[in-house]
């Protein structure tokens, strides 16, 4: 977890992240992306307000140090500090009123009855179609490929931020042909479904794994970026470009619905 603190913390993050950080509330974590100037997602963050005019940025630990190094290049004279609070604070998933939310506790705090186990939280995120980025996929996808525009991870009515021009152009002028979609394997997969792994679906679409979680029966539920359109069976064409860095495994999986609609 990376925490920004100081009188200029909100202003600084407002110019870096795709979310409007001025709308943060303690009882509602907000999703945000940090992007390259070309609109590719370097990290997906869950944001919570912190003391000392700060913001807690929850993300995979493997990306905390690289993200901090990138952000520090832009601090200049701003009164803001960045600290890795991963050892001091524990991220807790909480079931509350038939909903779930995130909270932070001291690292040594005892679990409560309302806490959602980490593996269960991960599976719920995948079922909800919520994207995550890891070291293997950092910089691989543009924001709309991960559906950040569908899960309130982009504020199109805020000011400029890194990557904003490309992301806004895709939103207002173009149709994104490759989107994150939800799938489940029909049995135990023959390949490891780790983030970044390339595969070819049974319908001929090339895809790249975003995130995956095992089910109790041995199947794997996963999110993958794939073309929206299924290739013609007459040509046997394989669509997409997810195989650029590694050979693609054939994957016997079926599509599952997302809990939100993808733009036409």
C-alpha positions in Angstrom: 0.0 0.0 0.0 1.3 3.4 -1.0 0.2 6.5 1.0 0.4 10.1 -0.1 0.4 12.6 2.7 0.7 16.4 2.9 -1.1 19.6 2.1 -0.8 19.0 -1.6 -1.5 15.2 -1.6 -5.0 15.5 -3.1 -3.9 18.1 -5.7 -0.9 16.0 -6.7 -2.9 12.7 -7.2 -5.7 14.6 -9.0 -3.1 15.4 -11.7 -1.8 11.8 -11.9 -4.8 9.4 -11.5 -7.9 8.8 -13.6 -10.2 9.1 -10.6 -11.5 12.4 -9.1 -9.8 12.1 -5.7 -11.7 15.1 -4.4 -14.8 12.8 -4.1 -13.2 10.3 -1.7 -15.2 9.2 1.3 -14.1 7.0 4.2 -16.9 4.4 3.7 -16.5 4.1 -0.1 -13.2 3.1 -1.7 -12.9 4.4 -5.3 -11.1 2.7 -8.2 -8.5 4.6 -10.1 -5.8 4.0 -12.8 -2.3 5.3 -13.2 -1.4 5.4 -16.8 1.4 6.0 -19.3 1.1 9.1 -21.5 -0.2 6.6 -24.1 -3.1 5.6 -21.8 -1.7 2.2 -20.9 -2.5 1.1 -17.3 0.6 0.9 -15.1 -1.4 0.3 -11.9 -5.0 -0.1 -10.7 -5.6 1.4 -7.3 -8.3 1.4 -4.6 -8.3 4.8 -2.9 -9.2 5.6 0.7 -8.8 8.9 2.5 -5.9 9.0 5.1 -5.1 11.3 8.0 -2.8 14.3 7.4 -4.6 15.3 4.3 -3.6 12.1 2.6 -4.8 9.2 0.5 -4.1 5.5 0.9 -3.5 3.8 -2.5 -4.2 0.0 -2.3 -2.5 -2.0 -5.0 -0.4 -5.3 -5.3 2.7 -5.0 -3.2 5.0 -5.8 -6.1 3.9 -2.6 -7.7 4.2 -0.3 -4.7 8.0 0.6 -5.1 7.9 1.0 -8.9 4.8 3.2 -8.7 6.3 5.3 -5.9 9.5 5.8 -8.0 7.4 7.0 -11.0 5.3 9.4 -9.0 8.2 10.9 -7.2 9.5 12.2 -10.5 6.5 14.6 -10.6 6.4 15.9 -7.1 8.9 18.7 -7.7 8.0 21.5 -5.2 4.6 20.0 -4.1 4.2 19.5 -0.4 3.5 15.7 -0.5 5.3 12.6 0.7 4.9 9.0 -0.5 5.4 6.1 1.9 5.1 2.4 1.7 2.7 1.5 4.5 2.4 -2.2 3.6 4.0 -3.4 6.8 2.2 -0.9 9.1 -1.4 -1.4 7.9 -3.5 -4.4 6.9 -6.1 -4.2 4.2 -9.3 -5.9 5.3 -12.3 -6.9 3.2 -15.5 -6.4 5.2 -19.1 -7.7 4.6 -21.5 -4.9 5.6 -25.3 -4.8 5.0 -25.1 -7.3 2.1 -22.3 -5.4 0.5 -18.5 -5.5 0.8 -16.0 -2.7 1.4 -12.4 -2.2 2.2 -10.9 -0.9 5.5 -7.5 -0.5 7.0 -6.3 -1.7 10.4 -3.0 -1.9 12.2 -1.0 -4.8 10.9 -1.2 -6.7 14.2 -5.0 -6.4 14.6 -7.0 -9.6 15.1 -9.4 -10.6 12.3 -13.1 -9.9 13.0 -16.1 -12.1 12.2 -17.1 -9.8 9.4 -13.7 -10.0 7.6 -13.8 -11.7 4.2 -10.8 -14.0 3.6 -8.3 -12.8 1.0 -8.9 -15.6 -1.4 -12.7 -15.2 -1.2 -12.3 -11.4 -1.8 -10.2 -12.1 -4.8 -12.8 -14.4 -6.3 -15.5 -11.9 -5.6 -13.5 -9.2 -7.5 -13.2 -11.5 -10.5 -17.0 -12.3 -10.4 -17.7 -8.6 -10.3 -15.5 -7.9 -13.3 -13.1 -5.7 -11.4 -9.6 -5.5 -13.0 -6.2 -5.7 -11.4 -2.8 -5.1 -12.8 0.4 -7.0 -11.7 4.0 -6.7 -12.6 3.4 -9.1 -15.6 0.7 -6.9 -17.0 1.7 -3.4 -16.0 1.7 -1.2 -19.1 0.0 -4.0 -21.3 -3.5 -2.6 -21.6 -5.1 0.7 -22.3 -7.7 1.8 -19.7 -10.8 0.8 -21.7 -9.4 -2.7 -22.4 -9.7 -3.3 -18.6 -13.2 -1.8 -18.5 -12.1 1.0 -16.1 -14.7 3.2 -17.8 -17.4 0.7 -16.9 -16.5 0.3 -13.2 -16.3 4.0 -12.3 -12.5 4.0 -12.5 -12.3 7.0 -14.8 -13.8 10.4 -14.1 -14.3 12.0 -17.6 -15.5 15.2 -16.0 -12.3 16.0 -14.2 -9.2 17.9 -15.3 -6.1 16.6 -17.0 -4.0 13.6 -15.8 -1.4 11.4 -17.3 -2.8 9.6 -20.3 -6.0 11.6 -20.2 -5.9 12.7 -23.9 -5.7 9.1 -25.2 -8.3 7.7 -22.8 -10.8 10.5 -23.6 -10.3 10.1 -27.3 -11.1 6.4 -27.1 -14.2 7.2 -25.0 -15.7 9.9 -27.2 -14.5 8.9 -30.7 -13.7 5.2 -31.0 -15.0 1.8 -30.3 -12.6 -0.4 -28.3 -12.4 -3.8 -30.1 -10.7 -5.7 -27.3 -12.2 -5.7 -23.9 -11.8 -7.5 -20.6 -14.4 -10.4 -20.4 -15.3 -13.0 -17.9 -14.8 -16.8 -18.4 -14.7 -20.1 -16.6 -12.8 -23.2 -17.7 -14.9 -26.3 -18.5 -12.5 -28.4 -16.4 -9.1 -28.2 -14.8 -7.0 -26.2 -17.3 -3.9 -27.8 -18.8 -2.1 -24.4 -18.5 -1.4 -22.1 -15.7 -3.7 -19.1 -15.9 -1.5 -16.4 -14.5 -1.8 -12.7 -15.3 -0.2 -12.0 -18.6 -0.5 -15.5 -20.0 -1.6 -15.7 -23.6 -4.2 -18.2 -24.7 -6.6 -19.0 -27.5 -10.2 -19.6 -26.5 -12.3 -22.4 -28.0 -14.1 -20.0 -30.3 -10.8 -18.9 -31.9 -10.2 -15.6 -30.1 -6.7 -14.9 -28.8 -6.8 -13.5 -25.3 -4.5 -12.4 -22.5 -5.2 -13.3 -18.8 -5.9 -10.3 -16.5 -6.7 -12.3 -13.3 -7.8 -15.7 -12.3 -9.2 -17.6 -9.2 -9.7 -21.3 -8.6 -13.1 -22.7 -7.9 -13.9 -25.6 -5.5 -14.5 -28.0 -8.3 -11.1 -27.5 -10.0 -12.3 -25.1 -12.6 -10.8 -21.6 -13.0 -12.8 -18.5 -13.3 -10.8 -15.7 -15.0 -10.9 -12.3 -16.6 -9.1 -11.9 -19.9 -8.8 -9.2 -22.6 -10.1 -10.6 -25.9 -11.7 -9.3 -29.1 -15.4 -8.5 -28.7 -16.2 -10.2 -32.1 -15.8 -14.0 -32.5 -13.8 -14.9 -35.7 -15.5 -16.4 -38.7 -15.6 -20.2 -38.5 -15.3 -20.3 -42.3 -11.8 -18.8 -42.3 -10.5 -20.4 -39.0 -9.0 -17.0 -38.2 -7.5 -16.4 -34.8 -8.1 -12.8 -33.7 -6.2 -10.6 -31.3 -2.5 -10.0 -30.6 -2.1 -11.6 -27.2 0.6 -14.0 -28.4 3.3 -11.5 -29.1 5.6 -12.5 -26.2 4.8 -16.2 -25.6 3.2 -19.1 -27.3 -0.6 -19.3 -26.7 -2.2 -22.3 -25.0 -5.5 -23.6 -26.2 -8.1 -23.0 -23.5 -11.4 -24.8 -23.2 -13.6 -22.2 -21.5 -17.0 -20.7 -21.7 -18.0 -17.1 -21.4 -19.8 -15.8 -18.2 -21.8 -12.6 -18.0 -20.3 -9.5 -16.5 -22.4 -7.6 -13.9 -22.2 -4.5 -16.0 -22.8 -3.7 -19.7 -19.9 -3.1 -22.1 -20.3 -0.1 -24.4 -21.4 -0.8 -28.0 
